[in-house]
């Protein structure tokens, strides 16, 4: 399990795009996200974020996640694998497959999970979400594939507008993720596949859980 603190002290980032916003900025962001069709839940702690996730996903649902330091920090990754729940944990199924081709096929199929959880790299105060992957294994589910999406984010990812959100992706999220990828996988990361999530048109499909804390990349 990786933590932001593992890399932030040794990585050059634009710290001005990783600050905690004031309450008025959070309120305005929530209002604009909701106007763009996203459900939003604001919580005060990582523990409350996990409780929100637990209450949001019904029993017997198939659940998949993309890599997310934030999900690790709120305790979801450990809970999905080892916790007392009635969900179908797709990551456990996927990573138990030894054959590379079969595992890759299972990863693709898991994008259509009943609930797909992940983080986000930036949130514009104007109501857009920005994320990128090297492989696309996370952002592939967000626009359409998964039946329901739950995005968990610290409020430190809120920035003024879409341009600043794209800047945050480049100057905060990528440098930190690159260090993590080199440590975890022995390869550099890349902003290879990028998503600007402007609106959710299916009512109730995508929920953003905003944590009043400085979490994730």
Backbone as a chain_set.jsonl record, in Angstrom:
{"seq": "XXXXXXXXXXXXXXXXXXXXXXXXXXXXXXXXXXXXXXXXXXXXXXXXXXXXXXXXXXXXXXXXXXXXXXXXXXXXXXXXXXXXXXXXXXXXXXXXXXXXXXXXXXXXXXXXXXXXXXXXXXXXXXXXXXXXXXXXXXXXXXXXXXXXXXXXXXXXXXXXXXXXXXXXXXXXXXXXXXXXXXXXXXXXXXXXXXXXXXXXXXXXXXXXXXXXXXXXX", "coords": {"N": [[0.832, -1.187, 0.0], [0.611, 2.152, -0.932], [1.441, 5.45, 0.18], [0.808, 8.955, 0.073], [2.698, 10.382, 1.434], [4.952, 8.884, 1.089], [6.234, 9.785, -1.165], [5.988, 12.541, -1.558], [7.766, 14.31, -0.298], [10.126, 14.087, -1.695], [9.651, 14.768, -4.271], [9.243, 17.044, -6.914], [6.675, 19.239, -7.028], [3.863, 21.354, -7.941], [2.925, 22.94, -5.37], [0.977, 24.81, -4.891], [-1.234, 23.969, -6.214], [-2.249, 22.006, -4.684], [-3.422, 22.612, -2.35], [-5.564, 22.953, 0.571], [-8.862, 23.929, 0.056], [-11.032, 26.758, 0.892], [-14.185, 26.862, 2.729], [-16.195, 28.104, 1.189], [-15.284, 27.742, -1.422], [-15.374, 24.953, -1.6], [-18.154, 24.574, -1.326], [-19.102, 25.894, -3.631], [-17.936, 24.319, -5.605], [-19.184, 21.845, -5.153], [-21.834, 22.528, -5.766], [-21.601, 23.105, -8.507], [-20.66, 20.667, -9.531], [-22.904, 19.089, -8.981], [-24.774, 20.414, -10.594], [-23.804, 19.585, -13.014], [-24.604, 16.996, -13.109], [-23.498, 15.121, -11.375], [-23.679, 13.124, -8.441], [-22.976, 14.172, -5.149], [-21.187, 13.693, -2.165], [-20.106, 15.056, 0.804], [-17.64, 14.57, 3.188], [-16.042, 14.43, 6.45], [-13.724, 13.037, 7.072], [-11.29, 10.406, 6.377], [-12.254, 7.998, 7.468], [-15.002, 8.428, 7.552], [-15.445, 8.584, 4.84], [-15.025, 5.924, 4.01], [-17.133, 4.701, 5.373], [-19.254, 5.883, 4.02], [-18.935, 4.796, 1.444], [-19.347, 2.089, 2.053], [-22.047, 2.103, 2.768], [-23.173, 2.833, 0.401], [-22.962, 0.908, -1.606], [-24.764, -1.86, -2.655], [-25.521, -5.153, -1.217], [-24.187, -8.112, -2.796], [-23.387, -6.884, -5.121], [-21.165, -6.586, -7.899], [-17.847, -5.499, -7.621], [-15.274, -3.347, -8.57], [-12.067, -1.788, -8.726], [-9.958, 0.924, -9.811], [-6.415, 1.638, -9.681], [-5.744, 3.611, -6.87], [-4.39, 5.895, -4.767], [-5.805, 7.362, -2.932], [-8.032, 5.699, -2.353], [-6.658, 3.698, -1.04], [-5.76, 5.151, 1.174], [-8.134, 5.777, 2.524], [-8.884, 3.313, 3.358], [-10.291, 1.545, 1.775], [-9.302, -0.348, -0.118], [-8.12, -2.425, 1.374], [-10.405, -3.167, 2.795], [-12.138, -4.093, 0.771], [-10.849, -6.402, -0.065], [-10.501, -7.889, 2.289], [-12.485, -7.344, 4.119], [-15.642, -7.524, 5.957], [-18.116, -8.079, 4.044], [-20.708, -8.387, 1.515], [-20.158, -8.217, -1.14], [-19.11, -8.931, -4.54], [-15.842, -9.316, -5.082], [-14.043, -8.165, -7.553], [-11.287, -7.459, -8.069], [-9.839, -9.363, -6.537], [-10.468, -11.673, -7.914], [-9.426, -11.136, -10.471], [-6.632, -10.767, -10.031], [-5.915, -13.211, -9.156], [-5.515, -14.795, -11.299], [-3.24, -16.594, -13.195], [-2.358, -16.759, -15.858], [-1.241, -14.486, -18.29], [-2.641, -13.429, -20.543], [-5.284, -14.244, -20.046], [-5.713, -12.938, -17.657], [-5.571, -10.257, -18.482], [-7.799, -10.134, -20.134], [-9.795, -10.553, -18.22], [-9.442, -8.237, -16.706], [-10.306, -6.306, -18.517], [-12.987, -7.079, -18.786], [-13.833, -6.531, -16.226], [-14.256, -3.845, -16.164], [-16.894, -3.36, -16.578], [-18.187, -3.585, -14.188], [-20.682, -3.732, -11.558], [-20.292, -1.72, -9.683], [-17.774, 0.604, -9.904], [-14.866, 1.819, -8.526], [-12.703, 4.58, -7.837], [-10.069, 7.068, -7.927], [-9.432, 10.549, -8.621], [-7.684, 12.982, -10.569], [-7.851, 15.737, -10.599], [-10.157, 18.326, -9.738], [-12.225, 20.649, -11.099], [-13.339, 23.779, -9.954], [-15.444, 24.694, -11.375], [-16.862, 22.45, -12.027], [-15.933, 20.167, -13.448], [-14.241, 17.005, -13.92], [-10.974, 15.654, -13.938], [-8.805, 13.177, -15.149], [-6.15, 10.79, -15.636], [-4.455, 7.967, -17.094], [-1.849, 5.531, -17.413], [-2.374, 3.065, -18.659], [-5.119, 3.092, -18.993], [-6.82, 1.589, -17.497], [-8.304, 2.465, -15.383], [-9.706, 4.89, -16.025], [-11.15, 3.967, -18.137], [-13.525, 2.84, -17.277], [-14.999, 4.918, -16.237], [-16.475, 6.773, -18.054], [-18.549, 5.229, -19.294], [-18.553, 2.338, -19.173], [-18.843, 0.987, -16.623], [-21.617, 0.175, -14.482], [-22.212, 1.75, -12.276], [-20.404, 4.428, -10.78], [-18.05, 5.345, -8.354], [-16.279, 7.951, -7.179], [-13.605, 8.905, -5.246], [-12.185, 11.521, -3.431], [-9.772, 13.738, -2.047], [-10.285, 17.099, -0.869], [-8.223, 18.691, -1.578], [-7.729, 18.452, -4.243], [-9.271, 20.189, -5.612], [-9.379, 22.841, -7.841], [-9.187, 26.063, -9.544], [-10.338, 26.154, -12.219], [-10.941, 24.482, -15.414], [-8.561, 24.624, -16.916], [-6.66, 24.929, -14.879], [-7.072, 22.502, -13.646], [-6.116, 20.698, -15.559], [-3.494, 21.517, -15.496], [-2.854, 20.775, -12.888], [-2.929, 18.007, -13.124], [-0.638, 17.59, -14.686], [1.431, 18.754, -13.14], [1.271, 18.038, -10.493], [-0.152, 15.536, -9.944], [0.954, 13.731, -11.887], [3.893, 13.776, -11.47], [4.048, 12.635, -8.86], [2.706, 10.166, -9.155], [4.373, 9.032, -11.052], [6.726, 8.558, -9.61], [5.725, 6.683, -7.807], [5.006, 4.61, -9.594], [7.486, 3.845, -10.642], [8.63, 2.829, -8.364], [6.807, 0.796, -7.656], [6.352, -0.771, -9.992], [8.609, -0.7, -11.53], [8.74, 0.803, -13.837], [8.312, 3.873, -15.687], [5.54, 6.088, -15.285], [2.865, 7.455, -17.347], [1.091, 10.091, -18.931], [-0.936, 8.909, -20.697], [-3.513, 8.249, -21.467], [-6.257, 10.178, -21.268], [-8.889, 11.755, -19.475], [-11.545, 14.032, -19.57], [-14.117, 14.642, -17.646], [-16.981, 15.961, -18.082], [-19.761, 16.047, -17.723], [-22.312, 14.086, -16.142], [-24.773, 12.259, -17.513], [-26.571, 10.321, -16.87], [-28.794, 9.859, -14.45], [-27.865, 9.606, -11.074], [-25.792, 7.824, -11.52], [-23.003, 8.392, -11.19], [-21.109, 9.063, -8.396], [-19.481, 11.404, -6.395], [-17.329, 11.349, -3.772], [-16.3, 13.589, -1.558], [-13.631, 14.365, 0.482], [-12.821, 16.149, 3.341], [-9.925, 16.618, 3.51], [-6.4, 16.228, 2.943], [-5.612, 14.287, 0.491], [-4.306, 11.654, -1.561], [-3.084, 11.827, -5.02]], "CA": [[0.0, 0.0, 0.0], [1.399, 3.376, -1.015], [0.905, 6.654, 0.789], [1.332, 10.161, -0.541], [3.886, 10.789, 2.175], [6.102, 8.104, 0.62], [6.856, 10.393, -2.335], [5.8, 13.978, -1.719], [8.913, 15.078, 0.187], [11.248, 13.96, -2.623], [9.149, 15.003, -5.621], [8.96, 18.451, -7.195], [5.308, 19.466, -7.485], [3.343, 22.703, -7.737], [2.15, 22.803, -4.142], [-0.158, 25.74, -4.904], [-2.366, 23.23, -6.775], [-2.526, 20.884, -3.787], [-3.814, 23.206, -1.076], [-6.933, 22.757, 1.025], [-9.668, 25.115, -0.243], [-11.919, 27.21, 1.958], [-15.532, 26.28, 2.669], [-16.952, 28.682, 0.079], [-14.834, 27.081, -2.647], [-15.94, 23.603, -1.594], [-19.596, 24.676, -1.581], [-19.304, 26.242, -5.034], [-17.567, 23.142, -6.393], [-20.261, 20.867, -4.998], [-22.995, 23.007, -6.524], [-21.34, 22.976, -9.942], [-20.654, 19.23, -9.84], [-24.296, 18.631, -8.987], [-25.4, 20.974, -11.788], [-23.317, 18.793, -14.144], [-25.182, 15.665, -13.064], [-22.833, 14.229, -10.427], [-24.068, 13.091, -7.038], [-21.818, 14.551, -4.332], [-21.267, 13.533, -0.72], [-18.946, 15.659, 1.456], [-17.415, 13.977, 4.507], [-14.995, 15.134, 7.183], [-12.556, 12.224, 7.395], [-11.177, 9.155, 5.616], [-13.129, 6.986, 8.055], [-16.361, 8.713, 7.09], [-15.506, 8.235, 3.418], [-15.203, 4.475, 3.925], [-18.501, 4.408, 5.802], [-20.135, 6.293, 2.929], [-18.824, 3.776, 0.403], [-19.976, 0.866, 2.551], [-23.497, 2.257, 2.743], [-23.612, 3.171, -0.953], [-22.923, -0.252, -2.496], [-25.658, -2.889, -2.115], [-25.011, -6.524, -1.171], [-24.143, -8.933, -4.009], [-22.886, -6.12, -6.264], [-19.779, -6.792, -8.312], [-17.11, -4.277, -7.307], [-13.925, -3.266, -9.108], [-11.451, -0.467, -8.536], [-8.692, 1.253, -10.423], [-5.463, 2.026, -8.645], [-5.993, 4.923, -6.286], [-3.797, 6.106, -3.459], [-6.872, 7.826, -2.043], [-8.777, 4.529, -1.874], [-5.807, 3.049, -0.047], [-5.698, 5.984, 2.371], [-9.396, 5.706, 3.277], [-9.059, 1.942, 3.831], [-11.203, 0.762, 0.945], [-8.643, -1.467, -0.793], [-8.039, -3.509, 2.351], [-11.754, -3.612, 3.13], [-12.695, -4.862, -0.341], [-10.208, -7.707, -0.124], [-10.496, -8.643, 3.54], [-13.537, -6.903, 5.027], [-16.881, -8.278, 6.107], [-19.142, -7.545, 3.151], [-21.316, -9.398, 0.645], [-19.888, -7.856, -2.521], [-18.221, -9.759, -5.349], [-14.602, -8.551, -5.232], [-13.428, -8.5, -8.841], [-9.821, -7.451, -8.046], [-9.332, -10.637, -6.041], [-10.602, -12.645, -9.001], [-8.513, -10.78, -11.56], [-5.219, -10.943, -9.692], [-5.646, -14.623, -8.871], [-5.308, -15.473, -12.585], [-1.808, -16.68, -13.496], [-2.098, -16.554, -17.286], [-1.245, -13.049, -18.586], [-3.713, -13.085, -21.485], [-6.565, -14.415, -19.369], [-5.848, -11.866, -16.662], [-5.871, -9.01, -19.189], [-9.203, -10.226, -20.541], [-10.61, -10.355, -17.023], [-9.362, -6.82, -16.345], [-11.203, -5.575, -19.418], [-14.373, -7.402, -18.441], [-14.16, -5.933, -14.932], [-14.652, -2.447, -16.36], [-18.357, -3.307, -16.592], [-18.67, -3.943, -12.848], [-21.849, -2.998, -11.044], [-19.737, -0.512, -9.061], [-16.345, 0.801, -10.142], [-14.378, 2.885, -7.66], [-11.377, 5.093, -8.145], [-9.793, 8.445, -7.571], [-9.436, 11.538, -9.698], [-6.448, 13.768, -10.448], [-8.169, 17.148, -10.356], [-11.564, 18.72, -9.798], [-12.383, 22.078, -11.355], [-14.413, 24.421, -9.202], [-16.54, 24.872, -12.327], [-17.671, 21.24, -12.093], [-15.389, 19.107, -14.297], [-13.279, 16.09, -13.325], [-9.872, 15.334, -14.851], [-7.999, 12.023, -14.736], [-5.363, 10.161, -16.693], [-3.821, 6.69, -16.786], [-0.885, 4.979, -18.379], [-3.005, 1.977, -19.405], [-6.549, 3.317, -19.181], [-7.589, 0.592, -16.748], [-9.187, 3.151, -14.441], [-10.619, 5.844, -16.661], [-11.994, 3.28, -19.112], [-14.834, 2.542, -16.692], [-15.715, 6.113, -15.785], [-17.451, 7.416, -18.93], [-19.687, 4.44, -19.753], [-18.542, 0.877, -19.039], [-19.385, 0.534, -15.344], [-23.009, 0.565, -14.224], [-22.156, 2.845, -11.307], [-19.051, 4.881, -10.511], [-17.838, 6.109, -7.122], [-14.983, 8.615, -7.218], [-13.279, 9.409, -3.918], [-11.134, 12.526, -3.598], [-9.547, 14.8, -1.08], [-10.642, 18.417, -1.393], [-7.003, 19.33, -2.091], [-7.687, 18.346, -5.703], [-10.105, 21.243, -6.177], [-8.652, 24.001, -8.367], [-10.106, 27.11, -9.987], [-11.062, 25.925, -13.462], [-10.476, 23.319, -16.167], [-7.141, 24.796, -17.248], [-5.889, 24.629, -13.678], [-7.187, 21.06, -13.417], [-5.161, 20.055, -16.465], [-2.175, 21.856, -14.962], [-2.628, 19.936, -11.713], [-2.604, 16.666, -13.627], [0.744, 17.577, -15.172], [2.456, 19.267, -12.231], [1.128, 17.44, -9.164], [-0.504, 14.114, -9.979], [1.892, 12.915, -12.657], [5.192, 13.544, -10.819], [3.915, 11.721, -7.732], [2.386, 8.838, -9.683], [5.551, 8.522, -11.736], [7.602, 7.995, -8.584], [5.097, 5.454, -7.304], [5.079, 3.568, -10.621], [8.86, 3.355, -10.7], [8.843, 2.037, -7.157], [5.927, -0.379, -7.614], [6.366, -1.583, -11.196], [9.885, -0.619, -12.219], [8.597, 1.546, -15.092], [7.759, 5.206, -15.507], [4.15, 6.275, -15.658], [2.676, 8.338, -18.497], [-0.257, 10.622, -19.162], [-1.16, 8.313, -22.008], [-4.946, 8.249, -21.772], [-6.737, 11.273, -20.427], [-10.335, 11.943, -19.477], [-12.212, 15.194, -19.005], [-15.479, 14.205, -17.35], [-17.667, 17.244, -17.97], [-21.134, 15.872, -17.254], [-22.921, 12.764, -16.05], [-26.124, 12.416, -18.043], [-27.419, 9.265, -16.32], [-29.065, 10.277, -13.072], [-27.482, 8.713, -9.999], [-24.762, 6.851, -11.894], [-21.663, 8.732, -10.717], [-21.076, 9.743, -7.11], [-18.182, 11.92, -5.966], [-17.193, 11.472, -2.322], [-15.276, 14.595, -1.27], [-13.16, 14.269, 1.867], [-12.182, 17.39, 3.791], [-8.593, 16.232, 3.922], [-5.428, 16.271, 1.841], [-5.44, 12.882, 0.158], [-4.043, 11.217, -2.938], [-2.272, 12.618, -5.949]], "C": [[0.877, 1.251, 0.0], [0.666, 4.521, -0.324], [1.521, 7.854, 0.091], [2.636, 10.586, 0.13], [5.139, 10.025, 1.753], [6.89, 8.84, -0.458], [6.884, 11.913, -2.317], [7.029, 14.772, -1.297], [10.079, 15.079, -0.797], [10.855, 14.26, -4.068], [8.825, 16.476, -5.802], [7.561, 18.583, -7.772], [4.959, 20.936, -7.298], [2.401, 22.655, -6.541], [0.957, 23.745, -4.091], [-1.408, 25.085, -5.475], [-2.71, 22.004, -5.94], [-2.938, 21.382, -2.409], [-5.239, 22.806, -0.701], [-7.738, 24.029, 0.762], [-10.516, 25.537, 0.954], [-13.324, 26.655, 1.732], [-16.34, 26.82, 1.503], [-16.567, 28.022, -1.239], [-15.384, 25.666, -2.732], [-17.421, 23.643, -1.932], [-19.879, 24.981, -3.043], [-18.983, 25.051, -5.941], [-18.663, 22.093, -6.339], [-21.472, 21.274, -5.828], [-22.788, 22.828, -8.022], [-21.242, 21.513, -10.373], [-22.088, 18.698, -9.926], [-25.048, 19.172, -10.203], [-24.985, 20.215, -13.043], [-23.731, 17.329, -14.064], [-24.524, 14.683, -12.12], [-23.527, 14.278, -9.068], [-22.825, 13.412, -6.204], [-22.142, 14.334, -2.859], [-19.986, 14.122, -0.129], [-18.834, 15.083, 2.858], [-16.186, 14.624, 5.136], [-13.715, 14.335, 7.385], [-12.472, 11.01, 6.476], [-12.091, 8.06, 6.15], [-14.571, 7.18, 7.604], [-16.524, 8.4, 5.61], [-15.737, 6.746, 3.242], [-16.62, 4.087, 4.333], [-19.505, 4.78, 4.713], [-20.121, 5.262, 1.806], [-19.561, 2.506, 0.828], [-21.495, 0.943, 2.455], [-24.043, 2.456, 1.338], [-23.754, 1.946, -1.851], [-23.775, -1.371, -1.915], [-25.006, -4.262, -2.063], [-25.116, -7.202, -2.538], [-23.687, -8.168, -5.25], [-21.472, -6.572, -6.606], [-19.047, -5.462, -8.208], [-15.696, -4.378, -7.852], [-13.378, -1.887, -8.79], [-10.241, -0.322, -9.441], [-7.714, 1.621, -9.334], [-5.761, 3.439, -8.175], [-5.34, 4.982, -4.923], [-4.85, 6.566, -2.462], [-7.683, 6.66, -1.5], [-7.963, 3.74, -0.852], [-5.835, 3.823, 1.267], [-6.988, 5.943, 3.182], [-9.706, 4.289, 3.747], [-9.916, 1.06, 2.957], [-10.534, -0.466, 0.339], [-8.552, -2.669, 0.146], [-9.423, -4.057, 2.674], [-12.349, -4.469, 2.017], [-12.132, -6.272, -0.356], [-10.449, -8.547, 1.123], [-11.668, -8.337, 4.462], [-14.765, -7.791, 5.009], [-17.97, -7.618, 5.269], [-19.664, -8.673, 2.265], [-21.121, -9.067, -0.831], [-19.069, -8.94, -3.218], [-16.972, -8.928, -5.654], [-13.892, -8.964, -6.517], [-11.902, -8.397, -8.816], [-9.23, -8.767, -7.553], [-9.401, -11.709, -7.126], [-9.567, -12.385, -10.092], [-7.081, -11.152, -11.212], [-4.896, -12.347, -9.223], [-5.369, -15.419, -10.141], [-3.825, -15.438, -12.941], [-1.491, -16.349, -14.951], [-2.255, -15.072, -17.647], [-2.4, -12.654, -19.492], [-5.085, -13.207, -20.833], [-6.795, -13.306, -18.339], [-6.184, -10.536, -17.331], [-7.317, -8.995, -19.675], [-10.125, -9.98, -19.361], [-10.588, -8.898, -16.571], [-10.292, -5.995, -17.228], [-12.666, -5.832, -19.064], [-14.791, -6.736, -17.136], [-14.549, -4.463, -15.038], [-16.173, -2.279, -16.337], [-18.95, -3.72, -15.249], [-19.929, -3.163, -12.482], [-21.414, -1.675, -10.41], [-18.24, -0.48, -9.311], [-15.908, 2.006, -9.325], [-12.989, 3.314, -8.061], [-11.217, 6.508, -7.635], [-9.885, 9.336, -8.793], [-8.186, 12.393, -9.499], [-6.695, 15.244, -10.205], [-9.667, 17.359, -10.497], [-11.609, 20.229, -10.018], [-13.538, 22.624, -10.522], [-15.643, 24.63, -10.067], [-17.292, 23.58, -12.624], [-17.197, 20.137, -13.018], [-14.378, 18.271, -13.509], [-12.224, 15.737, -14.366], [-9.076, 14.161, -14.286], [-7.23, 11.5, -15.931], [-4.756, 8.878, -16.168], [-2.731, 6.407, -17.796], [-1.561, 3.944, -19.269], [-4.457, 2.25, -19.761], [-7.423, 2.389, -18.37], [-8.513, 1.21, -15.707], [-10.195, 4.006, -15.19], [-11.462, 5.198, -17.744], [-13.392, 3.021, -18.591], [-15.662, 3.789, -16.441], [-16.773, 6.623, -16.766], [-18.703, 6.586, -19.2], [-19.713, 3.004, -19.245], [-19.191, 0.39, -17.751], [-20.825, 0.996, -15.173], [-23.087, 1.75, -13.275], [-20.69, 3.162, -11.024], [-19.04, 5.657, -9.197], [-16.413, 6.645, -7.157], [-14.737, 9.248, -5.86], [-12.082, 10.347, -4.036], [-11.003, 13.384, -2.364], [-9.884, 16.141, -1.703], [-9.422, 19.186, -1.887], [-6.906, 19.276, -3.608], [-8.588, 19.374, -6.393], [-9.225, 22.42, -6.59], [-9.653, 24.916, -9.08], [-10.954, 26.741, -11.199], [-10.441, 24.751, -14.202], [-9.004, 23.441, -16.545], [-6.251, 24.478, -16.053], [-5.942, 23.147, -13.342], [-6.219, 20.286, -14.311], [-3.731, 20.322, -16.014], [-1.86, 20.992, -13.745], [-2.274, 18.503, -12.105], [-1.132, 16.574, -13.991], [1.762, 17.849, -14.061], [2.331, 18.78, -10.79], [0.924, 15.935, -9.272], [0.538, 13.272, -10.705], [3.242, 12.728, -11.961], [5.117, 12.549, -9.662], [3.616, 10.301, -8.203], [3.574, 8.223, -10.396], [6.531, 7.895, -10.739], [7.026, 6.699, -8.025], [5.229, 4.317, -8.304], [6.482, 2.995, -10.725], [9.156, 2.45, -9.513], [8.066, 0.721, -7.21], [6.131, -1.322, -8.785], [7.709, -1.597, -11.916], [9.828, 0.071, -13.562], [8.062, 2.94, -14.781], [6.284, 5.222, -15.908], [4.077, 7.176, -16.887], [1.248, 8.858, -18.493], [-0.64, 10.179, -20.569], [-2.62, 8.393, -22.439], [-5.624, 9.155, -20.759], [-8.236, 11.445, -20.588], [-10.694, 13.296, -18.883], [-13.685, 14.818, -18.875], [-16.277, 15.473, -17.067], [-19.064, 17.12, -17.365], [-21.44, 14.392, -17.086], [-24.392, 12.91, -16.429], [-27.097, 11.36, -17.528], [-27.613, 9.535, -14.829], [-28.648, 9.198, -12.068], [-26.343, 7.771, -10.315], [-23.418, 7.139, -11.237], [-21.746, 9.57, -9.445], [-19.645, 10.161, -6.797], [-18.219, 12.075, -4.451], [-16.01, 12.396, -2.045], [-14.911, 14.55, 0.21], [-12.432, 15.565, 2.23], [-10.807, 17.07, 4.388], [-7.687, 16.286, 2.695], [-5.008, 14.84, 1.529], [-5.034, 12.698, -1.292], [-3.219, 12.191, -3.744], [-3.145, 13.553, -6.781]], "O": [[1.775, 1.39, 0.831], [-0.563, 4.547, -0.257], [2.636, 7.771, -0.425], [3.555, 11.083, -0.522], [6.257, 10.462, 2.025], [8.074, 8.565, -0.656], [7.717, 12.52, -2.991], [7.309, 15.816, -1.886], [10.93, 15.967, -0.747], [11.643, 14.03, -4.986], [8.199, 17.087, -4.936], [7.287, 18.101, -8.871], [5.654, 21.67, -6.597], [1.215, 22.362, -6.689], [0.019, 23.51, -3.33], [-2.517, 25.572, -5.258], [-3.372, 21.081, -6.414], [-2.817, 20.66, -1.419], [-6.019, 22.376, -1.551], [-7.336, 25.106, 1.202], [-10.694, 24.775, 1.904], [-13.617, 26.062, 0.694], [-17.098, 26.073, 0.885], [-17.429, 27.771, -2.082], [-15.809, 25.222, -3.798], [-17.898, 22.84, -2.734], [-20.787, 24.4, -3.636], [-19.68, 24.809, -6.926], [-19.03, 21.518, -7.364], [-22.064, 20.442, -6.517], [-23.716, 22.437, -8.731], [-21.692, 21.159, -11.463], [-22.427, 17.947, -10.841], [-25.873, 18.465, -10.782], [-25.722, 20.197, -14.029], [-23.268, 16.508, -14.856], [-24.935, 13.524, -12.056], [-23.915, 15.349, -8.601], [-21.73, 12.957, -6.535], [-23.201, 14.725, -2.368], [-18.89, 13.724, -0.524], [-19.797, 15.099, 3.626], [-15.394, 15.278, 4.457], [-12.711, 14.894, 7.827], [-13.468, 10.625, 5.864], [-12.643, 7.279, 5.375], [-15.275, 6.213, 7.311], [-17.601, 7.999, 5.168], [-16.555, 6.34, 2.417], [-17.236, 3.231, 3.698], [-20.492, 4.074, 4.507], [-21.172, 4.897, 1.28], [-20.309, 1.923, 0.043], [-22.151, -0.037, 2.102], [-25.237, 2.271, 1.103], [-24.58, 1.944, -2.764], [-23.534, -1.795, -0.785], [-24.042, -4.516, -2.785], [-26.012, -6.906, -3.328], [-23.608, -8.752, -6.331], [-20.681, -6.899, -5.721], [-19.551, -4.428, -8.647], [-15.002, -5.369, -7.626], [-14.135, -0.934, -8.607], [-9.585, -1.303, -9.792], [-8.108, 1.887, -8.199], [-5.998, 4.343, -8.977], [-5.687, 4.214, -4.025], [-4.798, 6.205, -1.286], [-7.993, 6.628, -0.309], [-8.52, 3.181, 0.092], [-5.922, 3.231, 2.342], [-6.946, 6.063, 4.407], [-10.687, 4.079, 4.46], [-10.242, -0.062, 3.344], [-11.149, -1.532, 0.29], [-8.869, -3.793, -0.241], [-9.599, -5.268, 2.811], [-13.001, -5.474, 2.3], [-12.855, -7.23, -0.628], [-10.586, -9.767, 1.039], [-11.832, -9.001, 5.485], [-14.909, -8.681, 4.17], [-18.659, -6.709, 5.733], [-19.123, -9.779, 2.27], [-21.846, -9.584, -1.681], [-18.42, -9.76, -2.569], [-17.04, -7.949, -6.398], [-13.22, -9.995, -6.558], [-11.252, -9.193, -9.494], [-8.229, -9.236, -8.093], [-8.507, -12.546, -7.242], [-8.914, -13.311, -10.574], [-6.392, -11.785, -12.012], [-3.742, -12.653, -8.923], [-5.023, -16.598, -10.065], [-3.222, -14.366, -12.983], [-0.469, -15.728, -15.24], [-3.285, -14.468, -17.345], [-3.07, -11.652, -19.24], [-5.952, -12.36, -21.047], [-7.908, -12.807, -18.173], [-6.993, -9.769, -16.809], [-7.98, -7.958, -19.63], [-11.127, -9.276, -19.488], [-11.602, -8.378, -16.105], [-10.98, -5.095, -16.748], [-13.48, -4.908, -19.045], [-15.964, -6.41, -16.952], [-15.111, -3.9, -14.098], [-16.675, -1.18, -16.103], [-20.099, -4.158, -15.187], [-20.199, -2.089, -13.02], [-22.072, -0.647, -10.574], [-17.524, -1.422, -8.972], [-16.502, 3.081, -9.416], [-12.196, 2.518, -8.562], [-12.109, 7.068, -6.997], [-10.353, 8.926, -9.855], [-7.686, 12.513, -8.38], [-5.833, 15.933, -9.66], [-10.347, 16.674, -11.261], [-11.085, 20.994, -9.208], [-14.588, 21.99, -10.409], [-16.758, 24.732, -9.554], [-18.258, 23.594, -13.386], [-17.978, 19.246, -13.351], [-13.748, 18.753, -12.567], [-12.543, 15.544, -15.539], [-8.718, 14.146, -13.108], [-7.6, 11.73, -17.082], [-4.562, 8.711, -14.964], [-2.701, 6.975, -18.888], [-1.358, 3.934, -20.483], [-4.971, 1.694, -20.732], [-8.643, 2.393, -18.53], [-9.414, 0.539, -15.204], [-11.403, 3.857, -15.004], [-12.407, 5.819, -18.231], [-14.347, 2.985, -19.367], [-16.891, 3.728, -16.433], [-17.895, 6.889, -16.337], [-19.796, 7.138, -19.324], [-20.784, 2.493, -18.915], [-20.009, -0.53, -17.785], [-21.21, 2.063, -15.652], [-23.919, 2.641, -13.443], [-19.841, 2.271, -11.029], [-19.895, 6.508, -8.953], [-15.453, 5.874, -7.164], [-15.553, 10.031, -5.374], [-11.081, 10.007, -4.667], [-11.993, 13.718, -1.714], [-9.784, 16.31, -2.918], [-9.563, 20.219, -2.543], [-6.086, 19.979, -4.199], [-8.656, 19.418, -7.621], [-8.431, 22.928, -5.798], [-10.83, 24.576, -9.202], [-12.16, 26.987, -11.207], [-9.53, 24.099, -13.693], [-8.274, 22.451, -16.496], [-5.213, 23.833, -16.199], [-4.978, 22.591, -12.815], [-5.581, 19.333, -13.866], [-2.862, 19.459, -16.135], [-0.731, 20.529, -13.586], [-1.419, 17.871, -11.483], [-0.458, 15.603, -13.65], [2.834, 17.243, -14.04], [3.189, 19.076, -9.959], [1.724, 15.153, -8.758], [0.958, 12.228, -10.206], [3.705, 11.591, -11.87], [6.009, 11.717, -9.497], [4.206, 9.342, -7.705], [3.761, 7.008, -10.347], [7.094, 6.831, -10.998], [7.755, 5.734, -7.797], [5.528, 3.186, -7.921], [6.648, 1.785, -10.879], [9.842, 1.437, -9.642], [8.592, -0.335, -6.857], [6.092, -2.54, -8.611], [7.926, -2.413, -12.811], [10.761, -0.05, -14.356], [7.437, 3.16, -13.743], [5.851, 4.455, -16.768], [5.105, 7.608, -17.407], [0.317, 8.154, -18.101], [-0.661, 10.979, -21.505], [-2.926, 8.58, -23.617], [-5.565, 8.922, -19.552], [-8.783, 11.303, -21.681], [-10.204, 13.661, -17.814], [-14.4, 14.695, -19.869], [-16.255, 15.995, -15.953], [-19.496, 17.977, -16.594], [-20.894, 13.549, -17.799], [-25.156, 13.598, -15.751], [-28.307, 11.482, -17.722], [-26.665, 9.438, -14.05], [-29.026, 8.033, -12.196], [-25.954, 6.981, -9.455], [-22.756, 6.212, -10.77], [-22.365, 10.634, -9.418], [-18.714, 9.365, -6.92], [-19.028, 12.829, -3.911], [-14.858, 12.027, -2.272], [-15.773, 14.679, 1.079], [-11.54, 16.013, 1.509], [-10.568, 17.228, 5.585], [-8.157, 16.377, 1.561], [-4.163, 14.26, 2.21], [-5.387, 13.507, -2.15], [-2.732, 13.209, -3.252], [-2.632, 14.296, -7.617]]}, "num_chains": 1, "name": "protein.A"}
